[in-house]
Amino acid sequence: MNTSVVSPGRAGLILLLTGQMLPMIDTSITNVALDAITHSLHATATELELIVALYGVAFAVCLALGSKLGDNFGRRRLFMWGVASFGLASLLCGIAGNIEQLLAARIVQGAGAALIMPQILATLHVTLKGTAHAKAISLFGGIGGIAFIVGQMGGGWLVSADIAGLGWRNAFFINVPICLVVLALSRRFVPETRRETPSRIDWPGTVLLSIMLCCLLFPMALGPQWHWSWPLKAMLLALVPQAWLMALNARKKERENAHPLIPPRLLALRSVRFGILIAMLFFSVWSGFMFCMALTMQTGLGMAPWQSGNSFIALGVTYFVSAWFAPRLIARYSTSTILLTGLAIQITGLLVLIATFRVWGMENTPLTLAPATGLVGYGQALIVNSFYRIGMRDIQPDDAGAASAILSTLQQAALGLGPAIFGAILLHALQNHHGDYTQAVNVFLMVETAMMVVLALATLRIRHRLCLPVVKACQTVK
C-alpha cells in the first residue's frame, strides 16, 4: 500500500523517464570517451577498465538498498536525492584533474544512479493501472534502450565536437543541467509513494549482496587485464558460499516476517524467474554488442568517435520505431509472441551482420552496417518491452520496490558483465586470428547469436505460461 495513489500524469511521467535516461546514457557514453580520457589523463588500460567497472559495481551494489530506502522513506524523495547525487558526481567527473579523482567521482555517480532507477519502476507500478500501466511500463523499457543507444551516438559527437575545448568532459557536463531541471520540477509533478508499513533494512542481506556483486563484477571486468590472478579466481569461488548464506538469511527473515532484501516468495514466481533469465542473457548480449562494436569500429575500422556513433543511427531509429509501436502490439498479442518476434528479428540481424563482415570486411561503413544494425535495434526494443511486463506481472504494490530492485540489479549486473565477457571473447579471437578484426568480430557475434537462440528456446518451452492475465491476450496464445 502507498500513502498516495495519485497518477504522475504526463509531466510526472516525462520527469521519471528523463531521470531514467541519465544512468542509461552514462553507461554507454563513457565507452566512446575512453580513448580521449586515455590521452588527457594518461590512464593505463587497468584504469580505463576501472572507469567502467567502478560505476557498474557501485550501481549494482546500491540498487537493492536504494529500493528499500525508497519503500520506507518515500520514492520521490529518494529519486530526487539520487538525481542530485548523480548531477554532483557528473560535475566532479567533468572537472577531474587526474584519474584518481575521476574514479572516485564515478563511484558516487554509480551510487546516485542506484537511488534513481528502482524508484521509477516502483512508482509507475503502484500509481498506474490497466492500459496506462501497460503503456508506462513499455515506455520504461523503450526509453531505457533508446538512452543506451543515444549515449553511444551522442558520446561520439560530444567528444569529437570538442565544445569549448573540453573534449570528453562534455560527456559528463551534459548531465548537470538535465539534473537541475528534473530536481526543479519533480516535487510538483511526481507523486510521493511508500510502503504503508515501513520495513527494517535487511543489513546482513544488503552486505552479502554487495560482496557477491563485487566478487562477480570485479573479476569479470579486470580478469583479462590482470591475467586472472589468484585473488580474482578466489573472489569468483567465494560466490558459492556467499549465495548459500544469503539464501539462509532470506528464508530466516521471511519466517520472522522481517522483510528480507530479496524475498524468496518473489523468486518463487515463475514470471520473476523468467525475467531474471531474460536479464542475464539479453542484457549481457546487448551491452557486449555495443561495447565490442564500438571497439571494432574505432580500433579495427579506424573510425573517428563521431563516425562510430553514426554507425548506430540505423539501430537507434529502428529501436525508437519499434518501442513506439510495442505497447500496441503487446496489447493485441501475447507478451510471449512479441518476445519471440523480437528474438527472431534480433537473431536475423546478428546473422546478417556476420554476413556483412564476411562480405565487406574492413571496408565496412555506417551505410553497409545499417541493414543489419537496423534489424538488431528493432528486435531489441520488443525484447526490452516484454522483459519488464513479464518481470512485474504478478507483483503486488507492497512488493513493487523489492521486485524492481531484483530486476534492476540483475539488469545492471548483466550490463556490467557484457563488455567484460564479450570483450574478452573478442580479444581472444583477435589473438587467435593474428589481429584480423573481420574474423574476430564474427566469433563474438556467433556467441551472441547462440545465446539469443537459447533464450528463444526457453521462451517456446514456457510460452503458454507467459500470457498476461488479459482475456484477449491469453486467447491469442491459445
Backbone hydrogen bonds, N-H to C=O, Kabsch-Sander energy under -0.5 kcal/mol:
donor,donor_aa,acceptor,acceptor_aa,energy
12,G,8,P,-1.4
13,L,9,G,-2.4
14,I,10,R,-2.4
15,L,11,A,-2.2
16,L,12,G,-2.5
17,L,13,L,-2.6
18,T,14,I,-2.2
19,G,15,L,-2.4
20,Q,16,L,-1.9
21,M,17,L,-1.7
22,L,18,T,-1.1
24,M,20,Q,-1.3
25,I,21,M,-3.2
26,D,22,L,-2.1
27,T,23,P,-1.7
28,S,24,M,-1.0
28,S,25,I,-0.6
29,I,25,I,-2.9
30,T,26,D,-1.3
31,N,28,S,-0.5
32,V,28,S,-0.9
33,A,29,I,-1.0
34,L,30,T,-0.8
34,L,31,N,-0.7
37,I,33,A,-2.3
38,T,34,L,-2.2
39,H,35,D,-1.4
40,S,36,A,-2.0
41,L,37,I,-2.9
42,H,38,T,-0.9
43,A,38,T,-0.5
48,L,44,T,-2.0
49,E,45,A,-2.0
50,L,46,T,-2.0
51,I,47,E,-1.7
52,V,48,L,-1.3
53,A,49,E,-3.1
54,L,50,L,-2.8
55,Y,51,I,-0.6
56,G,52,V,-2.0
57,V,53,A,-3.0
58,A,54,L,-2.5
59,F,55,Y,-2.3
60,A,56,G,-2.6
61,V,57,V,-3.0
62,C,58,A,-1.8
63,L,59,F,-0.8
63,L,60,A,-0.5
64,A,60,A,-0.6
66,G,62,C,-2.7
67,S,63,L,-2.3
68,K,64,A,-2.1
69,L,65,L,-2.5
70,G,66,G,-1.9
71,D,67,S,-2.2
72,N,68,K,-1.9
73,F,69,L,-3.1
74,G,70,G,-1.5
75,R,193,T,-2.9
78,L,74,G,-2.0
79,F,75,R,-2.4
80,M,76,R,-2.5
81,W,77,R,-2.3
82,G,78,L,-2.6
83,V,79,F,-2.3
84,A,80,M,-2.5
85,S,81,W,-2.5
86,F,82,G,-2.7
87,G,83,V,-2.5
88,L,84,A,-2.4
89,A,85,S,-2.6
90,S,86,F,-2.2
91,L,87,G,-1.9
92,L,88,L,-2.2
93,C,89,A,-2.4
94,G,90,S,-2.2
95,I,91,L,-1.6
96,A,92,L,-0.5
96,A,93,C,-0.9
102,L,98,N,-1.7
103,L,99,I,-2.4
104,A,100,E,-2.1
105,A,101,Q,-2.2
106,R,102,L,-2.0
107,I,103,L,-1.5
108,V,104,A,-1.6
109,Q,105,A,-2.4
110,G,106,R,-2.2
111,A,107,I,-2.1
112,G,108,V,-2.4
113,A,109,Q,-2.2
114,A,110,G,-1.7
115,L,111,A,-1.1
115,L,112,G,-0.5
116,I,112,G,-1.3
117,M,113,A,-2.2
119,Q,116,I,-0.5
120,I,116,I,-1.1
120,I,117,M,-0.7
121,L,117,M,-1.3
122,A,118,P,-1.9
123,T,119,Q,-2.2
124,L,120,I,-2.4
125,H,121,L,-2.1
126,V,122,A,-2.0
127,T,123,T,-1.6
128,L,124,L,-1.3
132,A,129,K,-0.9
133,H,129,K,-1.1
134,A,130,G,-2.2
135,K,131,T,-2.6
136,A,132,A,-2.2
137,I,133,H,-2.5
138,S,134,A,-2.0
139,L,135,K,-2.5
140,F,136,A,-2.4
141,G,137,I,-2.0
142,G,138,S,-2.9
143,I,139,L,-3.5
144,G,140,F,-1.5
145,G,141,G,-1.6
146,I,142,G,-2.4
147,A,143,I,-2.8
148,F,144,G,-1.7
149,I,145,G,-1.8
150,V,146,I,-3.2
151,G,147,A,-2.3
152,Q,148,F,-1.2
153,M,149,I,-2.4
154,G,150,V,-4.0
155,G,151,G,-2.0
156,G,152,Q,-1.2
157,W,153,M,-1.7
158,L,154,G,-2.8
159,V,155,G,-2.4
160,S,156,G,-2.0
161,A,157,W,-2.9
162,D,158,L,-1.4
163,I,158,L,-0.5
165,G,162,D,-2.1
166,L,163,I,-2.1
169,R,166,L,-2.0
170,N,167,G,-1.4
171,A,168,W,-1.4
172,F,169,R,-1.4
173,F,169,R,-2.5
174,I,170,N,-1.9
175,N,172,F,-1.5
176,V,173,F,-1.1
178,I,174,I,-0.7
179,C,175,N,-2.5
180,L,176,V,-2.0
181,V,177,P,-1.9
182,V,178,I,-2.3
183,L,179,C,-2.5
184,A,180,L,-2.1
185,L,181,V,-1.4
186,S,182,V,-1.9
187,R,183,L,-0.6
188,R,185,L,-0.6
189,F,185,L,-1.9
190,V,186,S,-2.8
195,R,71,D,-3.0
196,E,1,M,-0.7
203,W,201,I,-1.7
206,T,202,D,-2.6
207,V,203,W,-2.8
208,L,204,P,-2.5
209,L,205,G,-2.6
210,S,206,T,-2.2
211,I,207,V,-2.4
212,M,208,L,-2.6
213,L,209,L,-2.5
214,C,210,S,-2.1
215,C,211,I,-2.6
216,L,212,M,-1.3
217,L,213,L,-3.1
218,F,214,C,-1.7
220,M,216,L,-1.4
221,A,217,L,-2.4
222,L,218,F,-2.8
223,G,219,P,-2.4
226,W,222,L,-2.6
227,H,224,P,-0.8
228,W,223,G,-2.7
229,S,226,W,-0.6
232,L,229,S,-0.8
233,K,229,S,-1.7
234,A,230,W,-2.5
235,M,231,P,-1.9
236,L,232,L,-1.7
237,L,233,K,-2.3
238,A,234,A,-1.9
239,L,236,L,-1.2
240,V,237,L,-1.1
242,Q,238,A,-1.7
243,A,239,L,-2.5
244,W,240,V,-1.9
245,L,241,P,-2.5
246,M,242,Q,-2.3
247,A,243,A,-2.2
248,L,244,W,-2.2
249,N,245,L,-2.4
250,A,246,M,-2.4
251,R,247,A,-2.3
252,K,248,L,-2.2
253,K,249,N,-2.5
254,E,250,A,-2.4
255,R,251,R,-2.2
256,E,252,K,-1.5
257,N,254,E,-1.4
258,A,253,K,-3.2
266,L,263,P,-1.3
267,L,263,P,-1.3
268,A,264,P,-1.3
269,L,266,L,-1.3
273,R,269,L,-2.3
274,F,270,R,-2.6
275,G,271,S,-1.9
276,I,272,V,-2.2
277,L,273,R,-1.8
278,I,274,F,-2.4
279,A,275,G,-2.4
280,M,276,I,-2.5
281,L,277,L,-2.3
282,F,278,I,-2.5
283,F,278,I,-0.8
283,F,279,A,-1.0
284,S,279,A,-0.5
285,V,281,L,-1.5
286,W,282,F,-2.7
287,S,283,F,-2.3
288,G,284,S,-2.0
289,F,285,V,-2.3
290,M,286,W,-2.3
291,F,287,S,-2.4
292,C,288,G,-2.6
293,M,289,F,-2.4
294,A,290,M,-1.9
295,L,291,F,-2.3
296,T,292,C,-2.7
297,M,293,M,-2.6
298,Q,294,A,-2.1
299,T,295,L,-2.7
300,G,295,L,-0.9
300,G,296,T,-0.8
301,L,296,T,-2.4
303,M,297,M,-2.9
308,S,304,A,-2.6
309,G,305,P,-2.3
310,N,306,W,-2.0
311,S,307,Q,-1.2
312,F,309,G,-1.7
313,I,310,N,-1.7
316,G,312,F,-2.7
317,V,313,I,-2.7
318,T,314,A,-2.3
319,Y,315,L,-2.1
320,F,316,G,-2.3
321,V,317,V,-2.4
322,S,318,T,-2.6
323,A,319,Y,-2.9
324,W,320,F,-2.0
325,F,321,V,-1.7
326,A,322,S,-1.6
329,L,325,F,-2.1
330,I,326,A,-2.9
331,A,327,P,-2.0
332,R,328,R,-1.5
333,Y,329,L,-2.9
338,I,334,S,-1.8
339,L,335,T,-2.6
340,L,336,S,-2.7
341,T,337,T,-2.2
342,G,338,I,-2.6
343,L,339,L,-2.4
344,A,340,L,-2.6
345,I,341,T,-2.4
346,Q,342,G,-2.5
347,I,343,L,-2.7
348,T,344,A,-2.1
349,G,345,I,-2.4
350,L,346,Q,-2.5
351,L,347,I,-2.2
352,V,348,T,-2.5
353,L,349,G,-2.1
354,I,350,L,-2.1
355,A,351,L,-2.1
356,T,352,V,-2.3
357,F,353,L,-2.2
358,R,354,I,-1.7
359,V,355,A,-2.0
360,W,356,T,-3.0
361,G,356,T,-0.6
361,G,357,F,-1.1
363,E,360,W,-2.2
364,N,361,G,-1.1
369,L,365,T,-1.9
370,A,366,P,-0.9
373,T,369,L,-2.5
374,G,370,A,-2.6
375,L,371,P,-1.5
376,V,372,A,-2.2
377,G,373,T,-2.5
378,Y,374,G,-2.0
379,G,375,L,-2.2
380,Q,376,V,-2.4
381,A,377,G,-1.8
382,L,378,Y,-1.2
383,I,379,G,-1.9
384,V,380,Q,-2.7
385,N,381,A,-2.2
386,S,382,L,-1.7
387,F,383,I,-2.2
388,Y,384,V,-1.5
389,R,385,N,-1.2
390,I,386,S,-2.5
391,G,387,F,-2.7
392,M,388,Y,-2.0
393,R,390,I,-1.0
395,I,392,M,-1.2
399,D,396,Q,-1.5
400,A,397,P,-1.5
403,A,399,D,-2.8
404,S,400,A,-2.5
405,A,401,G,-2.2
406,I,402,A,-2.2
407,L,403,A,-2.4
408,S,404,S,-2.8
409,T,405,A,-2.8
410,L,406,I,-2.3
411,Q,407,L,-2.6
412,Q,408,S,-2.7
413,A,409,T,-2.6
414,A,410,L,-2.4
415,L,411,Q,-2.5
416,G,412,Q,-2.1
417,L,413,A,-2.0
418,G,414,A,-2.3
420,A,416,G,-0.8
421,I,417,L,-3.1
422,F,418,G,-2.7
423,G,418,G,-0.5
423,G,419,P,-1.7
424,A,420,A,-1.7
425,I,421,I,-2.0
426,L,422,F,-2.6
427,L,423,G,-2.5
428,H,424,A,-2.5
429,A,425,I,-2.4
430,L,426,L,-2.2
431,Q,427,L,-1.9
432,N,428,H,-2.2
433,H,429,A,-1.9
434,H,431,Q,-1.2
435,G,430,L,-3.6
436,D,433,H,-1.2
437,Y,435,G,-1.0
440,A,436,D,-2.3
441,V,437,Y,-2.8
442,N,438,T,-0.8
443,V,439,Q,-1.2
444,F,440,A,-1.6
445,L,441,V,-1.8
446,M,442,N,-2.0
447,V,443,V,-1.8
448,E,444,F,-2.1
449,T,445,L,-2.3
450,A,446,M,-2.2
451,M,447,V,-1.9
452,M,448,E,-1.9
453,V,449,T,-2.0
454,V,450,A,-2.0
455,L,451,M,-1.9
456,A,452,M,-2.1
457,L,453,V,-2.4
458,A,454,V,-2.2
459,T,455,L,-2.1
460,L,456,A,-2.3
461,R,457,L,-1.8
462,I,458,A,-1.4
463,R,460,L,-0.8
465,R,462,I,-1.6
466,L,463,R,-1.7
470,V,468,L,-2.8
474,C,470,V,-2.5
475,Q,471,V,-2.5
476,T,472,K,-1.5
477,V,473,A,-1.5
478,K,474,C,-2.3
